[in-house]
Amino acid sequence: MNDLFSIEGKTTVVTGGSRGIGKMIATGFVEAGARVYISSRKAADCDATAAQLAEIGTCVSIPADLSTPEGCQYLADRISERESTLDILVNNAGATWGAPMEGFGEDAWEKVLSVNVKGVYHLTKALKPLLDAASSADAPASIINIGSIDGLRVPTLETYSYSASKAAVHMLTRHLAKVMAPAIRVNAIAPGPFYSKMMASTLDRHGDAIARACPMKRLGQPDDMAGAAIFLGSRASSYITGAIIPVDGGIASLSE
């Protein structure tokens, strides 16, 4: 029972791990004793975060652009050079775009869907051999996709491609879970409002109002996100796959 929620010694990859929700998860994993690889498009940011987390435990930076199949394969190849198995993959790298419909063009769709949806698929496919190699009957490998409550409800902002992409991530999670079971479990976390660069401008202007409207009367904290990810990566969730878990203080399901 003592090791039910343990991820100590597990090999993990967290994309978009240099900041925001990805950094929250990577930090939690490192503190829990996992061996963590983080990736992001900006090498300097990725290296700086890895250096910071390496003071706590094991964290390695492998910058990559996950908006293309080639970038996803590059990351998978670099991981394969260092590891023979992969216990946990967190597909967190993402992009957003907000604009009125009149100015919401092809770039707004291509940029967001390439990272948020196609990147999740291509990286999962590229890392599947390492995930298969880590799996056992009692402890299947775990994929954790990061969706959003904006993929569960209609958002207030005009972020058409973002909300559509996150709804797609949720369905892709279910589809992959069915295909990859029983060797690999695939679940998604649908975060609500957490302070990150992506949400910074919105929360700076409306954070107090958003917190008041949340049934739990606060914004998400780093431990809230790390705890959910550690649960999904641990033996405690070994009978859970294909689930979309809102981590949002009740906003998506309880708010009017």
N, C-alpha and C positions, 0 to 999 in steps of 0.2 A: 504493500500500500504506500510505503514511503516514496517509491519511485514512480507512482502513477502519473504524476504531472511533470516528471523530469525529462529534460531534453539535454542533459549533460552529456558531452561527448559526441553529440549528433552533428553531422556536417550539414550546413544550411547555406542557401543562397537567397539574398534579399535584393531584388532589383529596385531601383529608385531609392537605394538605401542611404544616400548621403544627407537627406533632410526629410522633414515632415514625418508622415506616417511610417515611411520606410525606415527612417532613423529610429523612431520609437520602437519598432519591432526589432531592428538590429541590436539596439541597446539592450532590450530585454533578453534577447537570445544570448548575447555575450555575457551578461550578468548571470544567466542561468547555466553557463558553462558550455554552451555550444561553440563549435568552430564555424565562424561566420565569414562568408564572402559577400561583399556588397558591390553593386554595380550602379553606375549612373553615367549619363552622357558626358558630363563635365568632369574631366579627369582631376582637376585641382580640387574640386569640392569632394569628390569621392576619396581621393588620397587623404585629404585633411580629416574627414570623418573617420576613416579607417585608422589613422594614426591616433586619433582621440580615443576610440574604442579599444585599440590595442593596449592602452594603458590599464584596461580593466581585465581583458582576456584576449582571445584570439579573434582578430578581424583583419581581413585582407581585401584590398581594393583591386577590382578589375574593371576599369571603365569600359563601357561599350554603348553603342547606339542601337537600341532595341527596336527602332522603328522599321528595320529592314530584316528580311530573313538572314542576310549575310551577317549582320550585327549579332543576331541571336546565335547563329552558329559559331561566331567568333567567341562569344562568352562561353558557350558550351565546350568548345575546344580547350579554352584556357582552364576551365574547371577540370576537364578530363585529364589534363596534363598533371594536375596536382592531386586528384582524388579518384579512387576507383568506385566509390559509391556516393550517393547523395540522399540524405534522409528527408530533408525539408526544402521545398522550393516555394518562396513567396514572390508571386508575380504582382509587384506593386507599382512598377514604373508607369507613369501616366502623364497625360497632358490634358489641358482644358482650353476652351475658347468661348468667349462671350461676345455677342454682338446682336443688334436688331436683325430681324430676318432679312431686311433689304440689303444688309451688308454682310450676310453670312454666306460666304462663297465656298468654292471647292476646297481651297486651302484649309478652311476651318474643319472640313470633314476629313480630308486626307491625313492631316497631321494627327488629329485625335484618334481616328480609327486605326491608323498604322501602329501606334504605340499601345493604345488601350485594349485593342481586341486582337489584331493580327500578331502583335508582339507576344501576347500571352500564349497564343497557339503555337507560334514558331519556336519559342524558347522551351515550352513544355515538350514539344516533339523532339527538339534537339537534346534535351536532358533526360529523356525517358529511359535510355539504357542505364544511366547511373542510378536513377530512381528505382528501376527494376532490380538492380544489383543490391540495393540497400534493403529491399523488402523481405519480410518474413511473414509467416501466417499470423503470428501474434502481434507483429508491429509493422503493418504496411507503411510504405513511404507516404509522405503527405505533401500535397500541393495546396497552397493557400492563395487564392486569388483575391485581390482587393477590388471590390466593386464600390458601390455607393448607395446611400438611401435615395439619391437622385435617379437611380435605376429602379427604384421601387415605387416612387411617387413622382408626380409632375413638379419640377423645381420652380421656384419663383423667378429665377434669373433666366435669361435667354441663352442658355448653353445647350443648344440643340444636339450637337454632335457628342457632347460629353454625356448627357443623360442617356442618349441612345446607346452609346458605347458601353456604359455601365450596365444597362439592361442586357446588352449582348454578352457581357462578361458573366452575368448571372446564369444565362442560358447555356453559355459555353461551359461553365463550371458543371452544370448538371449533365451535359452531354459527355464531357470528358470523364466524369465520375462513373457513368454507366459503362463506358468503353474500357476504362482502365482498372476497374474493380476485378478481382479483389486485391491485386498486388499494390495498387496505388490509390489512396483516398484523395478526393478532390473536393474542397469546400471553398466557400467565399465568405469574406467579411465585408459587410456593407456599412462603412463608417458614416456617422453623422458629422456634426461640426467639431473638428479638432483644429487647433491652431497650427497652421502650416503656411508655407509660402503661397501655395495655391489658394488658400482661404484667407490670407492675411488681410487683404484690402476689405473684403466683406466683413470680417470679424472686427476689424478696427472701426468700421462705421456702424455696424449693427450687432456686435457681439453681445451686448447687454440685453438687447431685445430678443435675440435668438435664445439666450440662456433662460430668460423669463418664460419663453414659450415652450421650452423643453419640459416634459413632465418631471425630469430629475433636477430641473432648475440650475443647470450648469453646463459648461462645455466639456467635451471629452479631454481627458488627461492622458499623458504618455503611458502610464501603467494600465489604463483601461484597454488600450490597443495592444500593448505587449502581453497582457494577461490572456486576451482572446486568442492571439496567435500562438502563445505557448500551449494553451489548451489544445488547439487544433493540431499542433505538431507533436503532442505527447500521446502516450498510451491511453490516457484518460478519454480520448476521443476516437479510439480505435474502431468503434462500431458506427461512426458517423461519416457519411460521405454524401455528396450531392446537396449539402445544406447551404443556405444563404443566411448568415447570422448577422442581423443588424446590431451594431455597437453604436447606439445613437441616443441613449437616454430615454428611449420610448417615442422619439419624434415621429418616425414613419408609421407606427401602428396605433399610437395613442393620441397624437395631437389632432385637433380639429382643423 
